[in-house]
Amino acid sequence: MREIAPTESSPIDWKRYEKMTLPEKWAYLDEKSREIHAQIEKLIDR
C-alpha cells in the first residue's frame, strides 16, 4: 500500500487510521465528517 501523508486537503491522519480497529475507524471517520460539515456550515453562513 502506498504512503498517504495527511495534507491540508486531507484532514485524516492515515498513519493513525491504519492502526485502528474497525469500530475505531468508524468512530474516527464519523468525527471527521462532523468536523468537515461544521466547517462547510461556517462557510455557508458567511
PDB file of N, CA, C and O in Angstrom:
ATOM      1  N   MET A   1       0.848  -1.199   0.000  1.00  0.00           N
ATOM      2  CA  MET A   1       0.000   0.000   0.000  1.00  0.00           C
ATOM      3  C   MET A   1       0.883   1.249   0.000  1.00  0.00           C
ATOM      4  O   MET A   1       1.869   1.324   0.734  1.00  0.00           O
ATOM      5  N   ARG A   2       0.525   2.208  -0.817  1.00  0.00           N
ATOM      6  CA  ARG A   2       1.367   3.397  -0.886  1.00  0.00           C
ATOM      7  C   ARG A   2       1.128   4.309   0.317  1.00  0.00           C
ATOM      8  O   ARG A   2       0.068   4.290   0.943  1.00  0.00           O
ATOM      9  N   GLU A   3       2.135   5.094   0.611  1.00  0.00           N
ATOM     10  CA  GLU A   3       2.112   6.006   1.756  1.00  0.00           C
ATOM     11  C   GLU A   3       1.210   7.204   1.462  1.00  0.00           C
ATOM     12  O   GLU A   3       1.357   7.853   0.426  1.00  0.00           O
ATOM     13  N   ILE A   4       0.291   7.492   2.357  1.00  0.00           N
ATOM     14  CA  ILE A   4      -0.553   8.677   2.206  1.00  0.00           C
ATOM     15  C   ILE A   4      -0.297   9.573   3.416  1.00  0.00           C
ATOM     16  O   ILE A   4      -0.597   9.201   4.551  1.00  0.00           O
ATOM     17  N   ALA A   5       0.252  10.735   3.166  1.00  0.00           N
ATOM     18  CA  ALA A   5       0.538  11.671   4.256  1.00  0.00           C
ATOM     19  C   ALA A   5      -0.648  12.612   4.427  1.00  0.00           C
ATOM     20  O   ALA A   5      -1.271  13.007   3.442  1.00  0.00           O
ATOM     21  N   PRO A   6      -0.970  12.979   5.687  1.00  0.00           N
ATOM     22  CA  PRO A   6      -2.046  13.957   5.872  1.00  0.00           C
ATOM     23  C   PRO A   6      -1.633  15.300   5.265  1.00  0.00           C
ATOM     24  O   PRO A   6      -0.503  15.746   5.464  1.00  0.00           O
ATOM     25  N   THR A   7      -2.513  15.925   4.549  1.00  0.00           N
ATOM     26  CA  THR A   7      -2.231  17.219   3.930  1.00  0.00           C
ATOM     27  C   THR A   7      -3.355  18.167   4.295  1.00  0.00           C
ATOM     28  O   THR A   7      -4.307  17.791   4.978  1.00  0.00           O
ATOM     29  N   GLU A   8      -3.233  19.390   3.836  1.00  0.00           N
ATOM     30  CA  GLU A   8      -4.299  20.366   4.080  1.00  0.00           C
ATOM     31  C   GLU A   8      -5.613  19.888   3.463  1.00  0.00           C
ATOM     32  O   GLU A   8      -6.688  20.118   4.018  1.00  0.00           O
ATOM     33  N   SER A   9      -5.518  19.228   2.322  1.00  0.00           N
ATOM     34  CA  SER A   9      -6.739  18.772   1.655  1.00  0.00           C
ATOM     35  C   SER A   9      -7.273  17.469   2.257  1.00  0.00           C
ATOM     36  O   SER A   9      -8.425  17.101   2.026  1.00  0.00           O
ATOM     37  N   SER A  10      -6.438  16.779   3.025  1.00  0.00           N
ATOM     38  CA  SER A  10      -6.874  15.534   3.665  1.00  0.00           C
ATOM     39  C   SER A  10      -6.732  15.651   5.178  1.00  0.00           C
ATOM     40  O   SER A  10      -5.629  15.507   5.706  1.00  0.00           O
ATOM     41  N   PRO A  11      -7.836  15.913   5.884  1.00  0.00           N
ATOM     42  CA  PRO A  11      -7.754  16.081   7.338  1.00  0.00           C
ATOM     43  C   PRO A  11      -7.571  14.765   8.089  1.00  0.00           C
ATOM     44  O   PRO A  11      -7.431  14.768   9.312  1.00  0.00           O
ATOM     45  N   ILE A  12      -7.572  13.650   7.378  1.00  0.00           N
ATOM     46  CA  ILE A  12      -7.466  12.343   8.026  1.00  0.00           C
ATOM     47  C   ILE A  12      -6.011  11.943   8.208  1.00  0.00           C
ATOM     48  O   ILE A  12      -5.215  12.009   7.271  1.00  0.00           O
ATOM     49  N   ASP A  13      -5.672  11.532   9.413  1.00  0.00           N
ATOM     50  CA  ASP A  13      -4.329  11.047   9.736  1.00  0.00           C
ATOM     51  C   ASP A  13      -4.273   9.572   9.347  1.00  0.00           C
ATOM     52  O   ASP A  13      -4.647   8.708  10.140  1.00  0.00           O
ATOM     53  N   TRP A  14      -3.805   9.275   8.126  1.00  0.00           N
ATOM     54  CA  TRP A  14      -3.850   7.912   7.595  1.00  0.00           C
ATOM     55  C   TRP A  14      -2.961   6.944   8.359  1.00  0.00           C
ATOM     56  O   TRP A  14      -3.305   5.769   8.494  1.00  0.00           O
ATOM     57  N   LYS A  15      -1.817   7.418   8.864  1.00  0.00           N
ATOM     58  CA  LYS A  15      -0.925   6.530   9.635  1.00  0.00           C
ATOM     59  C   LYS A  15      -1.648   6.026  10.883  1.00  0.00           C
ATOM     60  O   LYS A  15      -1.601   4.839  11.208  1.00  0.00           O
ATOM     61  N   ARG A  16      -2.315   6.949  11.573  1.00  0.00           N
ATOM     62  CA  ARG A  16      -3.067   6.589  12.775  1.00  0.00           C
ATOM     63  C   ARG A  16      -4.249   5.693  12.404  1.00  0.00           C
ATOM     64  O   ARG A  16      -4.548   4.721  13.098  1.00  0.00           O
ATOM     65  N   TYR A  17      -4.905   6.032  11.317  1.00  0.00           N
ATOM     66  CA  TYR A  17      -6.091   5.302  10.856  1.00  0.00           C
ATOM     67  C   TYR A  17      -5.778   3.834  10.574  1.00  0.00           C
ATOM     68  O   TYR A  17      -6.560   2.951  10.924  1.00  0.00           O
ATOM     69  N   GLU A  18      -4.625   3.575   9.936  1.00  0.00           N
ATOM     70  CA  GLU A  18      -4.243   2.200   9.583  1.00  0.00           C
ATOM     71  C   GLU A  18      -4.101   1.298  10.805  1.00  0.00           C
ATOM     72  O   GLU A  18      -4.299   0.087  10.709  1.00  0.00           O
ATOM     73  N   LYS A  19      -3.759   1.880  11.954  1.00  0.00           N
ATOM     74  CA  LYS A  19      -3.530   1.082  13.163  1.00  0.00           C
ATOM     75  C   LYS A  19      -4.806   0.825  13.963  1.00  0.00           C
ATOM     76  O   LYS A  19      -4.798   0.046  14.917  1.00  0.00           O
ATOM     77  N   MET A  20      -5.895   1.477  13.575  1.00  0.00           N
ATOM     78  CA  MET A  20      -7.147   1.365  14.335  1.00  0.00           C
ATOM     79  C   MET A  20      -7.903   0.072  14.027  1.00  0.00           C
ATOM     80  O   MET A  20      -7.741  -0.536  12.969  1.00  0.00           O
ATOM     81  N   THR A  21      -8.734  -0.319  14.993  1.00  0.00           N
ATOM     82  CA  THR A  21      -9.653  -1.436  14.753  1.00  0.00           C
ATOM     83  C   THR A  21     -10.837  -0.886  13.960  1.00  0.00           C
ATOM     84  O   THR A  21     -10.996   0.330  13.850  1.00  0.00           O
ATOM     85  N   LEU A  22     -11.659  -1.760  13.415  1.00  0.00           N
ATOM     86  CA  LEU A  22     -12.780  -1.309  12.586  1.00  0.00           C
ATOM     87  C   LEU A  22     -13.747  -0.362  13.322  1.00  0.00           C
ATOM     88  O   LEU A  22     -14.099   0.682  12.773  1.00  0.00           O
ATOM     89  N   PRO A  23     -14.185  -0.697  14.550  1.00  0.00           N
ATOM     90  CA  PRO A  23     -15.084   0.256  15.245  1.00  0.00           C
ATOM     91  C   PRO A  23     -14.431   1.619  15.477  1.00  0.00           C
ATOM     92  O   PRO A  23     -15.100   2.650  15.403  1.00  0.00           O
ATOM     93  N   GLU A  24     -13.109   1.625  15.759  1.00  0.00           N
ATOM     94  CA  GLU A  24     -12.397   2.896  15.939  1.00  0.00           C
ATOM     95  C   GLU A  24     -12.377   3.681  14.632  1.00  0.00           C
ATOM     96  O   GLU A  24     -12.516   4.904  14.632  1.00  0.00           O
ATOM     97  N   LYS A  25     -12.201   2.967  13.511  1.00  0.00           N
ATOM     98  CA  LYS A  25     -12.192   3.629  12.202  1.00  0.00           C
ATOM     99  C   LYS A  25     -13.528   4.301  11.938  1.00  0.00           C
ATOM    100  O   LYS A  25     -13.567   5.446  11.486  1.00  0.00           O
ATOM    101  N   TRP A  26     -14.631   3.598  12.216  1.00  0.00           N
ATOM    102  CA  TRP A  26     -15.961   4.182  12.000  1.00  0.00           C
ATOM    103  C   TRP A  26     -16.149   5.429  12.855  1.00  0.00           C
ATOM    104  O   TRP A  26     -16.646   6.446  12.370  1.00  0.00           O
ATOM    105  N   ALA A  27     -15.754   5.356  14.130  1.00  0.00           N
ATOM    106  CA  ALA A  27     -15.907   6.498  15.036  1.00  0.00           C
ATOM    107  C   ALA A  27     -15.046   7.673  14.565  1.00  0.00           C
ATOM    108  O   ALA A  27     -15.486   8.822  14.581  1.00  0.00           O
ATOM    109  N   TYR A  28     -13.814   7.368  14.146  1.00  0.00           N
ATOM    110  CA  TYR A  28     -12.885   8.399  13.681  1.00  0.00           C
ATOM    111  C   TYR A  28     -13.429   9.102  12.434  1.00  0.00           C
ATOM    112  O   TYR A  28     -13.409  10.329  12.347  1.00  0.00           O
ATOM    113  N   LEU A  29     -13.914   8.311  11.471  1.00  0.00           N
ATOM    114  CA  LEU A  29     -14.453   8.895  10.238  1.00  0.00           C
ATOM    115  C   LEU A  29     -15.718   9.699  10.519  1.00  0.00           C
ATOM    116  O   LEU A  29     -15.949  10.737   9.899  1.00  0.00           O
ATOM    117  N   ASP A  30     -16.537   9.220  11.453  1.00  0.00           N
ATOM    118  CA  ASP A  30     -17.757   9.928  11.838  1.00  0.00           C
ATOM    119  C   ASP A  30     -17.401  11.293  12.430  1.00  0.00           C
ATOM    120  O   ASP A  30     -18.012  12.308  12.095  1.00  0.00           O
ATOM    121  N   GLU A  31     -16.398  11.299  13.320  1.00  0.00           N
ATOM    122  CA  GLU A  31     -15.939  12.539  13.948  1.00  0.00           C
ATOM    123  C   GLU A  31     -15.392  13.505  12.887  1.00  0.00           C
ATOM    124  O   GLU A  31     -15.705  14.696  12.905  1.00  0.00           O
ATOM    125  N   LYS A  32     -14.580  12.986  11.972  1.00  0.00           N
ATOM    126  CA  LYS A  32     -14.003  13.831  10.917  1.00  0.00           C
ATOM    127  C   LYS A  32     -15.087  14.397  10.009  1.00  0.00           C
ATOM    128  O   LYS A  32     -15.021  15.559   9.609  1.00  0.00           O
ATOM    129  N   SER A  33     -16.088  13.576   9.680  1.00  0.00           N
ATOM    130  CA  SER A  33     -17.154  14.066   8.799  1.00  0.00           C
ATOM    131  C   SER A  33     -17.946  15.173   9.498  1.00  0.00           C
ATOM    132  O   SER A  33     -18.388  16.121   8.849  1.00  0.00           O
ATOM    133  N   ARG A  34     -18.126  15.058  10.816  1.00  0.00           N
ATOM    134  CA  ARG A  34     -18.808  16.125  11.568  1.00  0.00           C
ATOM    135  C   ARG A  34     -18.000  17.413  11.529  1.00  0.00           C
ATOM    136  O   ARG A  34     -18.555  18.497  11.347  1.00  0.00           O
ATOM    137  N   GLU A  35     -16.667  17.291  11.703  1.00  0.00           N
ATOM    138  CA  GLU A  35     -15.797  18.474  11.654  1.00  0.00           C
ATOM    139  C   GLU A  35     -15.887  19.146  10.288  1.00  0.00           C
ATOM    140  O   GLU A  35     -15.978  20.370  10.192  1.00  0.00           O
ATOM    141  N   ILE A  36     -15.861  18.337   9.237  1.00  0.00           N
ATOM    142  CA  ILE A  36     -15.923  18.866   7.873  1.00  0.00           C
ATOM    143  C   ILE A  36     -17.272  19.546   7.629  1.00  0.00           C
ATOM    144  O   ILE A  36     -17.323  20.623   7.035  1.00  0.00           O
ATOM    145  N   HIS A  37     -18.358  18.927   8.083  1.00  0.00           N
ATOM    146  CA  HIS A  37     -19.691  19.527   7.936  1.00  0.00           C
ATOM    147  C   HIS A  37     -19.765  20.860   8.678  1.00  0.00           C
ATOM    148  O   HIS A  37     -20.355  21.817   8.177  1.00  0.00           O
ATOM    149  N   ALA A  38     -19.168  20.925   9.868  1.00  0.00           N
ATOM    150  CA  ALA A  38     -19.168  22.167  10.644  1.00  0.00           C
ATOM    151  C   ALA A  38     -18.411  23.268   9.894  1.00  0.00           C
ATOM    152  O   ALA A  38     -18.843  24.421   9.876  1.00  0.00           O
ATOM    153  N   GLN A  39     -17.286  22.910   9.279  1.00  0.00           N
ATOM    154  CA  GLN A  39     -16.511  23.890   8.502  1.00  0.00           C
ATOM    155  C   GLN A  39     -17.319  24.386   7.305  1.00  0.00           C
ATOM    156  O   GLN A  39     -17.295  25.575   6.986  1.00  0.00           O
ATOM    157  N   ILE A  40     -18.025  23.489   6.653  1.00  0.00           N
ATOM    158  CA  ILE A  40     -18.853  23.860   5.499  1.00  0.00           C
ATOM    159  C   ILE A  40     -19.989  24.784   5.938  1.00  0.00           C
ATOM    160  O   ILE A  40     -20.285  25.774   5.270  1.00  0.00           O
ATOM    161  N   GLU A  41     -20.624  24.453   7.069  1.00  0.00           N
ATOM    162  CA  GLU A  41     -21.701  25.307   7.603  1.00  0.00           C
ATOM    163  C   GLU A  41     -21.187  26.723   7.849  1.00  0.00           C
ATOM    164  O   GLU A  41     -21.866  27.699   7.530  1.00  0.00           O
ATOM    165  N   LYS A  42     -19.976  26.833   8.423  1.00  0.00           N
ATOM    166  CA  LYS A  42     -19.394  28.152   8.687  1.00  0.00           C
ATOM    167  C   LYS A  42     -19.204  28.923   7.391  1.00  0.00           C
ATOM    168  O   LYS A  42     -19.494  30.117   7.322  1.00  0.00           O
ATOM    169  N   LEU A  43     -18.714  28.232   6.358  1.00  0.00           N
ATOM    170  CA  LEU A  43     -18.504  28.887   5.058  1.00  0.00           C
ATOM    171  C   LEU A  43     -19.827  29.358   4.461  1.00  0.00           C
ATOM    172  O   LEU A  43     -19.895  30.441   3.881  1.00  0.00           O
ATOM    173  N   ILE A  44     -20.865  28.559   4.599  1.00  0.00           N
ATOM    174  CA  ILE A  44     -22.179  28.900   4.050  1.00  0.00           C
ATOM    175  C   ILE A  44     -22.781  30.092   4.801  1.00  0.00           C
ATOM    176  O   ILE A  44     -23.418  30.956   4.198  1.00  0.00           O
ATOM    177  N   ASP A  45     -22.574  30.131   6.121  1.00  0.00           N
ATOM    178  CA  ASP A  45     -23.164  31.186   6.954  1.00  0.00           C
ATOM    179  C   ASP A  45     -22.505  32.554   6.786  1.00  0.00           C
ATOM    180  O   ASP A  45     -23.047  33.558   7.249  1.00  0.00           O
ATOM    181  N   ARG A  46     -21.356  32.606   6.139  1.00  0.00           N
ATOM    182  CA  ARG A  46     -20.656  33.892   5.996  1.00  0.00           C
ATOM    183  C   ARG A  46     -21.438  34.893   5.185  1.00  0.00           C
ATOM    184  O   ARG A  46     -20.978  36.016   4.980  1.00  0.00           O
TER     185      ARG A  46
END
